[in-house]
Amino acid sequence: MRAATTVTMLRGLDAFADLTDDDLLVLADRARMEWVPPKTVLFHEGETDPWMFCLVEGSLVLTAADGRVHEITAGSAQAARPIARLKPRRYTARTLTPSRVVRIDASQLGDWAGASDGLSPDSVLVEEVDEPWPGQGAPGFEIEEIPEVVAEAATPAHLGHVAHLESGAIDLPSLPSIAMEARRIIDRDDTGVRTLAKVVLNDPAIAAKLIRVANSAVFHGKGTIESCERAITRLGLKTTRQLVVGFAMRELFKCDVPELQAEMVELWEHSAEVAAIAYVLARRLRIADPDEAQLAGLLHDIGAVPVLGYAATCPELHGDLDAVHALVAGMRARLGERVLREWNFSEAMVAAARDAESWQRESTEAGPDLADLVLVAQRLSLLGRPGTLQAPPLPRIPAFRRVGGDALDPEAVMALVAEADDQIRELRAILAG
């Protein structure tokens, strides 16, 4: 599995585009990708080292002697080629985020610069280096304290928006009435399937989705179900409650401003994907209630909804999505916690929303909790997406070690998710629809 994954990564780089599959397999066997911490110097301007570097994951910045800077992110056109290969080096290269690189001894490659015609497996030497885990540095690299190159100072306008959002003056979204009623009824001791079905049928769209879930590959039993009551019987009251709440949430991700509505749609689709992955992880690894994991995934970005709602009232923000994104990044966790507390959700669900991007979050729990599952599911949802790799690699996330335990490594988890791809795709489509 590991070799196949590495071959796939290498094939996507222009530097190895002309290698045969056999050559790629040999290269992959020798090329252990190196996890490099942020603020790590890969090479200095003026050096004549023999290494050719390729960026597989993360981002780095190149700084010229005259102070010019150039940022490169994995997945971009620049990252598909060797990084600053000319010698002596014309730039100093430092990582901005935890990054994955491959370095090759280019001294044996002559003037080869990405076109590998006639290159034999024996002519490539890739340094064997163990992947460092949290707390370890990358062998042969120098870690420096450098100023943040890409961080922008908060503007007075931004600080004013933050102050308003923190003041409590904005309206927080209310839990949809059908979700409130479903939770109230199911919490009663005398609740029956027929009683709940009457409530659900007040919203035909949600009733139709419940029937669709009951007939999906995830829950499919003998025979096709066509009534809401039978769907609830197959799913069970607890699962039905979680699904009704999740389906009802979709109505909150709406906005009258077209630019912000596009943000709402993207946010909901991301939440649905995280929810589907969290469900599969919880069910297959048997480490949490799958229905609760799914709902936690759907709710993990609920704090962004009031921010986007507030932005809709500020015309100056309608065309400034960078400013909106900065507000969401800064306020999502605090507002998500406030919303879920007002809705009387459990502390575990509150933590999953509050800590959904706290990548180095530690837990005092004996095993993984909902926040751990959401963090891992969210990181898995970002794989292969250029520009979204500010998050650390899986091995550097404490939640991953709690979710995977000693038995699973990143490759095994990704293989598990790949095996469940059909289930994830179907769940995501149902939840996002």
C-alpha positions, 0 to 999 in steps of 0.5 A, a space after each residue: 500500500 505504501 509503495 503504491 501511494 508513493 508511486 501515485 504521488 511521484 507520478 503527479 510530479 513533472 520531475 518524474 513524469 517520464 519514468 516508467 511504472 517499473 522505474 517509479 516502483 524502484 524510486 518509491 521503494 528507495 524514496 521515503 518522503 520526509 516530514 519537515 517541520 515548519 520554519 525549517 531551512 532546506 537549503 541556503 542561497 549560494 550553496 552548491 549541495 547535490 540535492 534536488 528537492 520536490 515538494 509533495 505536501 505543505 508550503 515553503 517560501 523562497 527568499 532571494 539575496 535581494 529580499 524578494 520572496 516567492 511562496 510555493 504550495 504543494 499541488 501548484 504548477 511550481 511544485 510540480 517541478 524541482 524546487 530552485 534547482 540551479 547551482 549555486 542556489 539563488 534562493 534560501 528555502 524555508 518551510 512555512 508549514 509542516 511539509 513533505 519533501 523528497 530529495 534526490 542526489 542530483 549529482 548522478 543525474 547530469 543535467 536532467 531537470 525533469 525529463 528522465 529519458 533513458 534514466 535507469 533505476 540504478 542512476 537515481 539515489 534517494 536518501 533513506 531517512 525515517 519520517 520524523 514524528 512530533 518532537 523530532 527534527 528532520 535529519 540534515 535540515 536546519 530549523 530557524 526562527 523566522 518572521 511569518 512571511 504570509 501573515 497579515 496584520 489585523 486591520 482596524 476594520 477587521 478588529 471592529 468586526 471581531 469586536 462586534 461578533 464578540 459583543 453578543 449583539 449578533 443573532 445566533 441561529 436557532 435550532 430548527 423546530 422539527 429538530 427540537 420536536 424530534 429531540 423532545 419526543 425521542 427523549 420521552 420514555 413513551 415515544 413510539 415510532 408512529 408518534 415520531 413519524 407524524 412529526 417527521 411527516 410535517 417536513 416532507 423533504 426530511 421524511 424523504 431523506 430518512 427513507 432514502 437513508 433507510 434504503 441506502 447501502 449503509 442501512 439496507 435490509 431485506 426489501 425496499 422501504 417506502 414509508 416514513 414509519 417503516 424507515 424509522 423502524 429500520 433506523 431506530 429512534 436514536 439514529 432517526 433523531 440524529 439524522 433529523 437534526 442533521 437534515 434540519 441543519 441544512 436550512 441554516 446554511 442559507 444567505 441572500 447575498 450570492 457571494 456568501 451563499 456560495 460560501 454557505 454551500 461550500 461549507 455545508 458540503 464540507 461538513 457533509 463530507 466530514 460527517 460521512 468520513 467520521 461515521 465510517 471511521 467510528 463504525 469500522 474502528 468501533 471507537 464511538 457511536 457512528 450516529 453521534 460522530 456523523 452529527 458532530 461532523 455536520 455541526 463542526 462548522 456551525 460557528 461559521 454560520 453566524 459569521 456569514 450571517 453577520 457578513 451579509 449585513 455588512 455591504 463592505 464584506 460582500 466582495 471581500 471574501 478574504 476578510 470574511 474568511 479571516 473572520 470565520 477563522 478567528 470566530 468559528 470556534 467561539 461562536 460554534 461553542 456558544 450556539 451548541 450550548 444554547 441548543 443544549 448539546 452535550 459537552 462532547 458535541 460542543 468540544 467537537 465544534 470548538 476544537 475542530 481545527 485545534 490540530 495539536 489538541 490533547 485530551 485527558 480521555 482514555 480513548 478517542 472522543 468526538 473531537 478526535 474523530 472530527 479532527 481526523 475526518 477533517 484532515 482526511 477530507 483535505 487530502 489532495 486539495 491544493 491550498 488547504 494544507 495549513 493543517 499538519 500531516 496525519 502523524 503529527 496530529 495527536 488525535 490521529 494517534 488516539 483514533 488509530 492507536 498502535 495498530 493503524 498508521 496513516 496509510 492504513 487509515 487512508 486504505 480503510 477510507 478508500 475501501 469505504 469510498 462508496 459508503 462515504 460518497 452515498 452518505 455525503 450525497 444524502 447529507 449534502 442534498 
